[in-house]
Amino acid sequence: MANQYPHTPDGRYFVSKNRLWRCTDPRLSEEEKRLHIKALMKARREVSSAQQQEDEHALRQARQAVQAAKEALGERGPVWWEDGAPDEGGLAPHNSSYAQWWASRS
């Protein structure tokens, strides 16, 4: 993603479709990251399958598995940084504390 999407100077977010998206916790080992990404991909396949089968129960379970994997990666849930900065995920960069950085990129 580093080449495709701009990352904030502090490495907390990347920008896609004019939104800030939280990056994976950099403290995770490559093995931990690989394990959680594998779980995420499996859960996303299960979401797709449940949608195709119109199985609401399976869909709820699959979405919970996606959420759990994203939290394990640090991309959702409690923030992984420890300086007290709020989570700005989902904001447009120009409406965030990164507005000056974002404007300087043009």
Phi, psi and omega per residue, in radians:
M1 nan -0.400 -3.061
A2 -0.987 -0.605 -3.119
N3 -1.479 -0.564 -3.070
Q4 -1.423 -0.672 -2.997
Y5 -2.148 2.356 3.089
P6 -1.170 2.450 3.091
H7 -1.889 2.494 3.084
T8 -1.106 2.683 -3.099
P9 -0.980 -0.530 -3.136
D10 -1.504 -0.043 3.087
G11 1.324 0.191 -3.108
R12 -1.431 -0.516 -3.041
Y13 -2.365 2.742 2.860
F14 -2.102 2.796 -3.102
V15 -1.927 2.223 3.061
S16 -2.490 2.331 3.129
K17 0.925 0.733 3.099
N18 1.017 0.609 3.077
R19 -2.376 2.596 3.036
L20 -1.485 2.287 3.093
W21 -2.156 2.301 -3.082
R22 -1.176 2.363 3.090
C23 -1.379 2.837 3.052
T24 -1.114 2.527 3.118
D25 -1.029 2.045 -3.100
P26 -1.212 -0.191 3.125
R27 -1.389 -0.200 3.114
L28 -1.232 2.452 3.052
S29 -1.249 2.842 3.095
E30 -1.033 -0.664 3.132
E31 -1.149 -0.763 3.098
E32 -1.081 -0.794 -3.139
K33 -1.039 -0.812 -3.134
R34 -1.050 -0.755 3.141
L35 -1.069 -0.811 -3.110
H36 -1.239 -0.621 3.099
I37 -1.156 -0.693 3.094
K38 -1.070 -0.756 3.107
A39 -1.126 -0.673 3.126
L40 -1.121 -0.803 -3.140
M41 -1.103 -0.708 3.103
K42 -1.091 -0.795 -3.132
A43 -1.112 -0.681 3.111
R44 -1.147 -0.650 3.059
R45 -1.124 -0.662 3.120
E46 -1.170 -0.631 3.062
V47 -1.045 -0.856 -3.121
S48 -1.044 -0.790 -3.136
S49 -1.101 -0.785 -3.136
A50 -1.110 -0.651 3.099
Q51 -1.141 -0.755 3.136
Q52 -1.104 -0.632 -3.120
Q53 -1.535 -0.054 -3.108
E54 0.932 0.757 -3.125
D55 -1.791 1.712 -3.068
E56 -1.099 -0.682 3.135
H57 -1.121 -0.831 3.119
A58 -1.112 -0.643 3.130
L59 -1.116 -0.777 3.097
R60 -1.047 -0.783 3.140
Q61 -1.111 -0.748 -3.130
A62 -1.137 -0.725 3.121
R63 -1.151 -0.616 3.060
Q64 -1.127 -0.652 3.107
A65 -1.176 -0.661 3.065
V66 -1.078 -0.834 -3.137
Q67 -1.027 -0.791 -3.126
A68 -1.078 -0.734 3.134
A69 -1.170 -0.724 3.124
K70 -1.123 -0.661 3.090
E71 -1.168 -0.706 3.119
A72 -1.098 -0.574 3.105
L73 -1.375 -0.221 -3.108
G74 1.510 0.145 -3.089
E75 -1.509 -0.244 3.057
R76 -2.476 3.031 3.136
G77 1.348 -2.711 -3.124
P78 -1.043 2.487 3.131
V79 -1.166 2.677 -3.120
W80 -1.607 -0.239 3.101
W81 -1.487 2.777 -2.968
E82 -2.109 0.325 -3.104
D83 -1.699 0.121 3.097
G84 1.478 -0.007 3.124
A85 -1.155 2.429 -3.124
P86 -1.262 2.861 3.050
D87 -1.395 2.115 3.127
E88 -1.875 0.238 3.117
G89 -0.983 2.379 3.127
G90 1.636 -0.262 3.109
L91 -1.375 2.677 2.961
A92 -1.260 2.402 -3.079
P93 -0.992 -0.575 -3.132
H94 -1.289 -0.195 3.075
N95 -1.907 0.473 -3.080
S96 -2.281 -3.119 3.074
S97 -1.207 -0.111 3.120
Y98 -1.686 0.190 -3.060
A99 -0.988 -0.768 -3.116
Q100 -1.138 -0.786 3.088
W101 -1.018 -0.824 -3.092
W102 -1.068 -0.790 -3.138
A103 -1.120 -0.581 -3.102
S104 -1.262 -0.253 -3.110
R105 -1.342 -0.355 -3.068
S106 -1.449 nan nan
